[in-house]
Each structure stands twice: as structure tokens, then as C-alpha cells.
Amino acid sequence: MAARNRDDIIRLNGIEAERKITLPMCKTHFAKQPMKVQKGMQQYIYDDAGSEYLDCCGNIAHVGHCHPRVAHMGKKQLEILCTAQGFVTDVQSSYTKKLLTTVPPGLFDTVLLVNSGSEAVDLALRLAQNYTKRKDIICNQPSVFGHSSTLASFNYRYIKHTDFKPYSWVHHIPICNSYRGAYADSPTPVEDALAHMKDLILELEKKKTPVAGYLLETINTSGGNLISPTEYLTAATKLVKDAGGLVIVDEVLAGLGRLGMHWWPFQHFNFKPDILVCGRSLGNGQPLSAVLTTQAIACSILEYANSYGGNPVSCAMGMAVLEVISDEGMLLSSTAVGNHLKSGLTSLIGKHHNLGDVRGIGLSLVLDIVEAQTSKKPSKDIAERLSYLLRDKYKILVPADGPDGNCLFINPPLCFSLDNSRKLVQSVDLALTDVENGVTETVKSLYELNEEFQIPGDIFDGFMKRRPSSCDDDSVACKMARIEQELD
């Protein structure tokens, strides 16, 4: 098919340009009314008109947007060396050793560095299949795992919403959860889920295609934070290992201290994976992901190369992230703030009939929005209204997503505070009340007013240049001046 007129596309500005060029096919927060952001600082994001928003979906900026220590290390290393994989560097060696200290002793001894979570999961599958000399993989659903051609067979977004046909060697089993899914109404969900796993393993053995691996998220983040009981995870992973398969745990979204107490979600449950996949948060925005395993498993592939995986700049920033988490006590704060936040949100269930469930651990939480608590029927419409109300009226970013579009995802940077927690609980309470009272119109954001009145796009830059270099109050200008001063 012929391309659209290039010159017409180039003449477009702002949000309209993004709508025409990338947004139609790329997943975007607040897709009906996209938000154009300009700056970030700690747990806050600023739009192109300078409005401040509390970021509750910033799980990329793991320790906070533009953390001075992370940004400084990236800038410093960029001025020294940034090269492709294939050379030995001290910064990569130091980083991989530091990363290994975050997992229990004796579990892993090898780190393979890549750029994205999709790459890491894809590599983990390759390792499992090569090591076991088998092909078939069992995975929990609904999950995402990634967006490569291979991982489309593991991704509910393709499986549920398109006519895509997964590979025959990919086998889906429902997550064992008592609120949502195949076992929600069962009086014995764990027993039923384990029976399903046993039957599938036996079926594969009869077909002479035994299981190579079990791919799971300890906390099913993208699928709505569905958490399986410890007794299920312990028994299910043992079944796979006893059958000769490997356990691959995807901690890309919930890992690196987000749940509090421990570095990794699997440590909250009583099982040991053979391969750990991590990413997204490792570089605080810099592309950095990793696969942790044993040397025996890693050496099952003859050779592996990745042009930018583990480049010096990514490793320097990754090292800074690990140091910040430790030095600023973020494992403890994620626990304390997360408990406070979950307790406050859970208390709203008895007050609002559209709030069906609050799920998660630490700073990885989901609000399950329903038409009524008695039916538990997902309500995408109400979830979207709440999401836009929280953004436009209460200046808090909480996107709606999930298999049924009815989940509000709360994954803020780990610097999220108790005051932020209180504000979020109060705002969710008010937004739910707004919906119950029939409030449907959201306040227009400043970027929309900008578009309406054709304010020049560089006006924000001028505002930035006119900011005072130092001041002590809590205004947007002063907050951003202070963070820029630290970065300089």
C-alpha cells in the first residue's frame, strides 16, 4: 500500500503529529486523550505547560525520575567510554558482580546482559530449550512477557484481542487466583490448579514432547496483579523440575525491591527458579535488562552476542540504581509505604461498590474496578473514567489496563512517600465518589488548552530558562530548578 503524504505528516505539530505517526499502533497511556510530558523529577512528572502530576505508573524510573546520582554516573561514563559488547570493561564486571549479590547465595553464578525485557525473556526460553534439549514451554495466563515474534505466543494482548494463533509448543494454564480466573469460584483452587499442571505435564510426556520449562511471573503484573498462593507456586515448580524442565521467573515488572523486604518477588514465596529474568527498572530509564542463571545452563548455547547489552553507560547507571536502593533504604520504605497504601485503599472497598479488589505487595498494586462487588463483573468504562478523573482533576497518573481494561495499576517510583500514599488514597476515594455522583466530564489538561489556543511550543522552554537558580518553596519552578542544579 502507498504511504500517506509525507509533507502533510511533517507539517503536523504536537499531539496531532504523534497521533498520526506513532500512536495508532503503539500502546500509550491515556490513549483517548494522550498526555505530552516534558520533565520528570523524583515521583513527579510535568507536562508541556508545567503542571505537576504524581506519577503512579513510573516503574521505569525505578528510584525516581532524573535521580541525580544515576544521571551523574551516566553522564560521567558517557564522557569516558561507551562501546558495543565484545570488550571487557571494569564497569560491566563490577555491575554483574553487584547484581549477583541481590539473589540468594548459591542460586546463580552467571549474568547475561541485554537491552529489554523482551530480549531477556526470549534468551531465557532459548537457554531452557537448549539445556533440556526440549521445545515445549508452559506459561501462566493472562500474562504479557514481551512483544517479539516468539513472545507474541505468550502475550494475552495478542492471544485474547486478535486472531493470532500461538505456536503449538506454547501451552497456557490459568493463574491460580481466588478472585479472578478459572479457579475463582472453586472451593479448592490450589488443588484444581495443580491437577491441571499434572495433567498437562503427563499429556506432553505421552506425546513425546516433554516440558522444557515453566515461564511465570511470581506476581502477574500486566495481567492484573493476580497472585498465586505460596503452596501452589512451591508445588507447581517442583512438578516441572521433577519432569526435567526448568523454572523461568519473569521479574521484569515487579523486581528490584518493588515489593519491599527482598530484591526479587520469588524470594517472598518458597521456590527457587533456574533462570531469573529482570529488566525495565535496572537502568532507571536507560535500556538495561539481564538474565541470571548458572554457568551450566548458560553454556548450553554455543555463543551469544548483543551489540548494546551491558554497554558501559548502562552498567554505570545500573550500578548507581543498586547503590541508591541500598543507601536510601528503599527496600524498607517500599514495604512501609506499600503496606500503608494497600491498607488505605482496601479500606475503601466497604465504602464504594465499584471497587472490587485491591491486590499486590509493596509498591505493586492494582485496583480491580467492577460494576458491582456482588457480580465482580469488570467495568472498563468506570476504570477509564476514574483514570482520567485522577489525572485531570486530582493530578495523579494511574492508567487503566489489564485483560478486561478494568484495572488501575499503581507502580510508582520507589521514592514514593507516605504523604504521596495519603494523597493517592484520598484522591481515589474522591474520584470514586465523583463517578457514583455521575461526574463524567474531566477537566481539560493544560496541554489541551495549549493546543486549542495555539500557544507556541517553545513557551515552556522560555519558562524553564526564567526559573530562579535556587529557591526553597514547593512551586513547580523551584522544584525543577533544584533538581537541575543537582544534575549540573
C-alpha positions in Angstrom: 0.0 0.0 0.0 1.1 3.5 -0.7 2.4 5.7 2.2 0.5 8.8 3.3 1.7 12.1 2.0 5.0 12.7 3.9 4.8 16.5 3.7 1.3 16.6 5.2 2.6 14.5 8.1 5.7 16.6 8.7 3.6 19.8 8.9 1.6 18.4 11.9 2.5 19.5 15.4 2.4 18.2 19.0 -0.2 15.6 19.9 -1.8 15.5 16.5 1.6 14.6 14.9 2.0 11.8 17.4 -1.5 10.5 16.7 -0.8 10.3 13.0 2.7 8.9 13.1 3.1 6.5 16.1 0.1 6.5 18.4 -2.3 4.4 16.3 -0.1 1.3 16.6 1.8 2.0 19.8 0.4 1.5 23.3 0.0 4.8 25.1 -1.1 5.8 28.5 -4.5 7.7 28.3 -4.9 6.8 24.7 -8.2 8.7 24.2 -6.5 11.9 25.4 -2.8 11.5 25.2 -0.6 13.4 27.6 2.5 15.2 26.4 5.2 15.3 29.1 8.2 17.5 29.3 10.2 16.8 32.5 10.4 14.4 35.4 11.7 14.7 39.0 11.6 12.1 41.7 8.0 10.8 41.8 6.6 13.7 39.7 6.1 14.3 36.0 5.5 17.7 34.4 3.5 18.3 31.2 4.5 20.8 28.5 2.6 23.6 30.3 4.4 23.0 33.6 1.6 21.2 35.5 2.8 18.7 38.1 1.5 15.2 38.3 2.1 12.5 40.9 3.4 9.6 38.9 2.0 6.3 40.0 2.9 4.4 36.8 6.7 5.3 36.7 8.1 1.8 37.1 10.8 2.6 34.5 12.2 5.5 36.7 12.6 2.9 39.5 14.4 5.1 42.0 12.8 8.3 40.8 12.8 10.4 37.7 16.2 12.0 36.9 17.8 10.8 40.2 20.9 13.0 40.4 23.2 10.1 41.3 22.0 7.9 38.5 22.1 10.8 36.0 25.6 11.8 37.1 27.0 8.3 36.7 25.5 8.0 33.2 26.9 11.4 32.2 30.3 10.6 33.7 30.6 7.3 31.9 29.4 8.7 28.6 32.3 11.1 28.7 34.8 8.3 29.3 33.7 5.3 27.2 30.6 3.8 25.6 31.2 0.9 23.3 29.5 -2.2 22.0 29.6 -5.6 23.6 32.8 -7.6 22.9 35.3 -5.8 25.1 36.0 -6.4 28.8 35.3 -3.4 31.0 35.7 -2.8 34.7 32.2 -1.2 35.0 30.5 -4.2 33.4 32.4 -6.7 35.7 31.6 -4.6 38.8 27.9 -4.3 37.8 27.4 -8.0 37.2 29.0 -9.0 40.5 26.9 -6.4 42.3 23.7 -7.7 40.7 24.6 -11.3 41.8 24.7 -10.1 45.4 20.9 -9.3 45.2 20.0 -13.0 44.9 20.3 -15.8 47.5 23.7 -17.4 47.7 24.3 -20.5 45.6 21.4 -19.9 43.3 23.0 -18.2 40.2 26.6 -17.5 39.1 26.2 -16.1 35.6 24.7 -12.9 34.2 23.9 -12.2 30.6 23.1 -8.5 29.9 20.7 -7.4 27.2 18.6 -4.2 26.4 15.0 -5.1 27.1 12.7 -7.4 28.9 11.5 -9.0 25.7 15.1 -9.8 24.7 15.8 -11.2 28.2 12.7 -13.5 28.2 13.5 -14.6 24.6 17.0 -15.5 25.7 15.8 -17.3 28.8 13.5 -19.5 26.7 16.4 -20.3 24.3 18.5 -21.3 27.3 15.8 -23.6 28.7 15.2 -25.3 25.4 18.9 -25.7 24.6 19.8 -27.0 28.1 16.9 -29.6 28.3 17.1 -30.4 24.5 13.3 -29.9 24.5 10.9 -27.4 23.0 7.6 -27.2 24.9 7.0 -24.4 27.4 4.2 -24.0 29.9 3.2 -20.4 30.9 0.7 -18.8 33.1 -2.1 -16.6 31.5 -3.1 -13.9 31.4 0.5 -12.5 31.1 2.5 -10.4 28.7 6.2 -11.5 28.9 7.2 -9.5 25.8 6.4 -8.4 22.2 8.9 -10.2 20.0 7.6 -12.6 17.3 8.2 -15.6 19.6 6.8 -13.9 22.7 3.5 -13.0 20.9 2.5 -16.6 21.7 2.9 -15.9 25.4 1.2 -12.5 25.4 -2.5 -12.2 26.2 -2.8 -8.9 24.2 -2.3 -10.9 21.0 -4.0 -14.1 22.1 -7.2 -12.5 23.5 -7.7 -9.5 21.3 -6.6 -10.7 17.8 -6.9 -13.8 15.7 -3.2 -14.6 16.4 -2.5 -18.4 16.7 0.2 -19.2 19.3 2.9 -21.7 18.5 1.9 -25.3 19.1 4.8 -25.8 21.6 3.4 -23.0 23.9 0.9 -24.2 26.5 -1.2 -21.9 28.6 -2.5 -22.6 32.0 -4.7 -20.3 34.1 -3.2 -18.4 37.1 -4.3 -19.8 40.4 -6.1 -16.9 42.0 -9.2 -16.8 44.2 -10.7 -13.5 42.8 -10.2 -13.7 39.1 -9.7 -16.5 36.6 -10.6 -20.2 36.1 -10.3 -21.1 39.8 -12.0 -18.0 41.3 -15.2 -19.9 42.2 -13.5 -23.1 43.2 -13.5 -24.2 46.9 -10.2 -25.8 46.2 -8.3 -23.6 43.8 -4.8 -24.8 44.6 -5.7 -28.5 44.3 -7.5 -27.8 41.0 -4.6 -25.7 39.5 -2.1 -28.4 40.5 -4.2 -31.1 38.9 -4.3 -29.1 35.7 -0.5 -28.8 35.8 0.0 -32.5 36.4 -2.4 -33.4 33.6 -0.6 -31.1 31.2 2.9 -32.5 32.0 1.6 -36.1 31.6 -0.1 -35.2 28.3 3.2 -33.7 27.0 5.1 -36.8 28.0 2.6 -39.1 26.3 3.1 -37.0 23.1 6.9 -37.4 23.4 7.2 -33.6 23.7 8.1 -33.3 27.4 8.2 -29.9 29.1 11.3 -27.8 28.7 10.3 -25.0 31.0 7.7 -23.2 33.0 7.6 -19.5 32.4 5.8 -17.5 35.1 5.6 -14.1 36.8 5.6 -14.5 40.6 3.2 -11.6 40.6 1.2 -11.5 37.4 1.7 -7.7 37.0 0.4 -7.0 33.4 -2.4 -9.5 33.9 -3.9 -7.6 36.8 -1.5 -8.4 39.7 -3.0 -11.9 40.2 -1.0 -13.6 42.9 -0.9 -17.4 43.3 -0.7 -18.9 46.8 2.8 -19.9 48.0 1.7 -23.6 48.3 0.7 -23.5 44.6 4.0 -22.0 43.4 6.1 -24.3 45.5 4.3 -27.4 44.3 3.9 -26.4 40.6 7.5 -25.5 40.2 8.5 -28.8 41.8 6.3 -30.7 39.4 8.1 -29.1 36.4 11.5 -29.7 37.8 10.7 -33.4 38.6 9.6 -33.7 35.0 13.0 -32.5 33.8 12.0 -28.9 33.0 13.5 -25.6 34.1 11.6 -22.8 36.0 12.0 -19.4 34.4 10.7 -16.5 36.5 10.0 -13.1 34.9 10.6 -10.4 37.4 10.9 -7.6 34.8 8.0 -5.5 36.2 7.9 -6.4 39.9 11.5 -6.9 40.6 14.4 -5.0 42.2 12.8 -4.2 45.5 9.4 -3.0 44.3 7.6 -5.5 46.7 9.8 -4.5 49.6 11.8 -6.6 52.1 13.6 -8.6 49.3 15.1 -7.7 46.0 13.1 -10.2 44.0 9.4 -11.3 44.2 10.3 -15.1 44.1 12.0 -14.5 47.5 8.6 -13.8 49.0 7.5 -17.3 48.0 9.0 -20.7 48.8 10.5 -21.7 45.4 13.8 -21.4 43.6 13.9 -20.6 39.9 16.6 -21.9 37.5 16.6 -18.7 35.4 15.7 -15.2 36.6 14.7 -12.5 34.0 14.9 -8.9 35.1 14.8 -5.5 33.3 12.9 -2.3 32.9 13.9 -0.9 36.3 17.5 -1.9 36.2 18.8 1.2 34.4 16.2 3.8 35.7 15.2 4.6 32.2 18.5 3.5 30.5 17.9 0.3 28.4 19.3 -2.5 30.6 18.0 -6.0 31.3 19.5 -9.2 32.4 19.2 -13.0 32.6 20.6 -14.6 35.7 21.3 -18.4 35.7 24.0 -21.0 36.2 27.1 -21.4 34.1 25.9 -24.9 33.1 22.7 -23.6 31.7 24.3 -20.5 30.1 26.9 -22.6 28.3 24.1 -24.7 26.6 24.2 -22.1 23.8 27.3 -22.0 21.7 27.6 -18.3 21.5 25.7 -15.1 22.4 26.2 -11.6 21.2 24.3 -8.4 21.9 25.5 -5.1 20.4 24.5 -2.8 23.3 23.7 -5.3 26.1 25.9 -4.4 29.0 27.4 -1.3 27.5 29.5 0.8 30.0 26.9 3.6 30.3 24.1 1.3 31.0 26.2 -0.6 33.5 27.3 2.6 35.3 23.7 3.7 35.7 22.6 0.2 36.7 25.3 0.2 39.4 24.1 3.6 40.6 20.5 2.2 40.8 21.6 -0.7 43.0 23.6 1.7 45.3 20.7 4.1 45.6 18.2 1.4 46.6 20.6 0.2 49.3 21.8 3.6 50.5 18.4 5.2 50.6 16.7 2.2 52.3 14.2 1.7 49.5 13.6 -2.0 50.3 12.3 -0.9 53.8 10.4 2.1 52.5 8.7 0.1 49.8 7.4 -2.2 52.5 6.2 0.5 54.9 4.7 2.8 52.2 3.2 -0.1 50.3 1.6 -1.5 53.4 0.2 1.9 54.3 -1.1 2.4 50.8 -2.7 -1.0 50.4 -4.4 -0.7 53.8 -5.8 2.7 52.9 -7.1 1.6 49.5 -8.5 -1.7 50.9 -10.5 0.4 53.4 -12.3 2.0 50.5 -13.9 -1.3 49.4 -16.6 -1.1 52.1 -17.4 2.5 51.0 -17.5 2.2 47.2 -19.4 -0.6 45.3 -17.3 -0.1 42.2 -14.0 -1.1 43.9 -14.0 -4.9 43.8 -10.5 -5.8 45.0 -7.1 -4.4 45.9 -4.2 -6.7 45.0 -0.5 -6.7 45.3 2.5 -6.4 47.6 4.6 -3.3 48.4 4.5 -0.7 45.6 3.0 -3.0 43.0 -0.8 -2.7 43.5 -3.9 -3.0 41.4 -7.5 -1.7 41.9 -10.0 -4.1 40.3 -12.9 -1.9 39.2 -16.3 -3.7 38.8 -19.9 -2.9 38.0 -20.8 -4.2 41.4 -19.0 -6.1 44.1 -21.6 -8.9 44.1 -21.1 -9.7 40.4 -17.4 -8.9 40.2 -18.1 -8.1 36.5 -15.2 -6.0 35.2 -16.0 -2.4 34.2 -13.6 -0.9 31.7 -15.8 2.2 31.3 -15.7 3.1 35.0 -11.9 2.3 35.2 -11.2 4.7 32.3 -13.4 7.4 33.9 -11.5 7.0 37.2 -8.2 7.1 35.4 -9.0 10.4 33.6 -10.5 11.9 36.7 -7.4 11.2 38.7 -5.2 12.7 36.0 -7.2 15.8 35.1 -8.9 16.7 38.4 -6.5 15.3 41.0 -3.2 15.4 39.1 -2.3 11.8 39.7 -1.3 9.4 36.9 -2.9 5.9 37.3 -3.5 4.2 34.0 -6.3 1.7 33.3 -5.2 -1.6 31.7 -5.4 -5.3 32.1 -7.1 -8.1 30.2 -10.5 -6.6 30.7 -9.3 -3.0 30.8 -10.7 -2.6 34.3 -7.6 -2.5 36.4 -6.0 0.7 37.8 -2.2 0.0 38.0 -0.2 1.6 40.8 3.6 1.2 40.2 5.2 4.4 41.4 9.0 5.1 41.7 10.4 3.7 45.0 10.9 7.2 46.4 7.0 7.3 46.7 6.4 8.7 50.2 3.8 8.2 53.0 2.4 11.7 52.1 2.1 10.6 48.5 0.3 7.5 49.7 -2.2 9.5 51.7 -2.9 11.8 48.8 -3.5 8.9 46.5 -5.9 7.2 48.8 -7.8 10.4 49.4 -7.9 11.1 45.6 -9.1 7.6 44.8 -11.9 8.0 47.4 -13.0 11.3 45.9 -12.8 10.0 42.3 -14.9 7.0 43.2 -17.4 9.4 44.8 -17.4 11.5 41.6 -18.2 8.5 39.5 -21.0 7.5 41.9 -22.4 11.0 41.7 -22.4 10.9 37.9 -19.4 13.2 37.3 -18.3 12.2 33.7 -16.6 15.3 32.3 -12.9 15.6 33.1 -11.1 18.9 33.4 -9.1 19.8 30.3 -5.4 19.5 30.9 -3.1 22.4 30.1 -1.6 20.7 27.1 -5.1 20.6 25.6 -5.6 24.3 26.2 -2.2 24.9 24.7 -3.4 23.0 21.5 -6.7 24.9 21.5 -5.2 28.4 21.7 -2.1 27.5 19.6 0.4 28.6 22.3 3.9 28.4 20.8 5.6 25.1 21.6 8.7 26.8 22.9 6.9 28.8 25.6 7.7 26.1 28.1 11.4 26.3 27.3 11.3 30.0 28.0 9.6 29.4 31.3 12.4 26.9 32.1 15.1 29.4 31.3 13.5 32.1 33.5 13.3 29.9 36.6 15.3 31.0 39.6 18.5 29.1 40.0 17.7 28.3 43.7 14.8 28.8 45.9 13.2 26.9 48.8 9.5 26.8 48.2 7.5 23.9 46.7 6.4 25.6 43.5 6.9 23.7 40.2 9.6 26.1 39.1 11.6 25.8 42.3 11.3 22.0 42.4 12.6 21.7 38.9 15.3 24.3 39.4 16.7 22.4 42.4 16.8 19.1 40.5 18.5 20.7 37.5 21.0 22.3 39.8 21.9 18.9 41.3 22.3 17.4 37.9 24.6 20.3 36.8 
